[in-house]
Amino acid sequence: MQFQRLEDLRIDADKTQAEIADVLSCKREVYRRYEKGIREIPVWALIKLAKYYQTSTDYILGLSNQRNPR
């Protein structure tokens, strides 16, 4: 499963893969694999990214179209 929303959120925030990898304390290649769906994203990373982008995990996973939870 590709997480297109991860890429969209990153681009909207004007960040590079390396910058987001730093947020997650991982290598850029590891993050790239999350973004492309090559590697399954761990729950802790999903939660951290949802907090970073101020959105919900459901939005990132494609379970909701509401970007900004109330």
N, C-alpha and C positions, 0 to 999 in steps of 0.2 A: 504494500500500500504506500503510495506516494503522498507525502504531506505537503501539498501545494500551498496550503495556508501558512505553513512555516516559512516558506520562501516569500510569499506575499507580505507577511507581517515584517519580515526582515527587510525587504526592499522598501516598504512603506516607512520603516523607521530609519531608512538610509544607513543601514549597517552592513558590514561585510560578514561573510561566513566566519572569518577569523575572529571578529569582534564578538559574535554570538558564541563561538566556541570558548572564548575567554570567560564569558558570563557563566558558562556551564563547567568551566575548568576542565576542558577536554581539548583534543587536537582538532584543527580545522577539518581534517579528513573524516574524523568520527562524526562531527556535526554534519558534514556534507552527506554522509551516508544516511543520517536520520532524515535529512531534508528530502533526499531522493527515494527514501523508502527501501534502501538496500539493507539497512540495519534497523531493528525495532528500537524505538525510542523508549528509554526507561521511564517509569512513572515519575521518579524524582525529577528528571529533566523536563518532562512535560509540565509538571506543576511549576517548576522554576521559570519556564518560558511563559506560561500563562500569567504569572505574577509580573514578570518583566514587561510583557506587552500589555498588561492590564486587561486581559480578556479571560475567557473561560477555557478550561481544557476541552469542553464539548465543542467550542468553536474551532479550536485547533484540529480536533479529530474529525470535524465535519458533521457532527451530530446536531449542531445548531448553526443557524445563519445569523444569529445575533452576536455581533462582534463585541459590543460593550455590554456586559451584564449589568443589571440594575442592582 
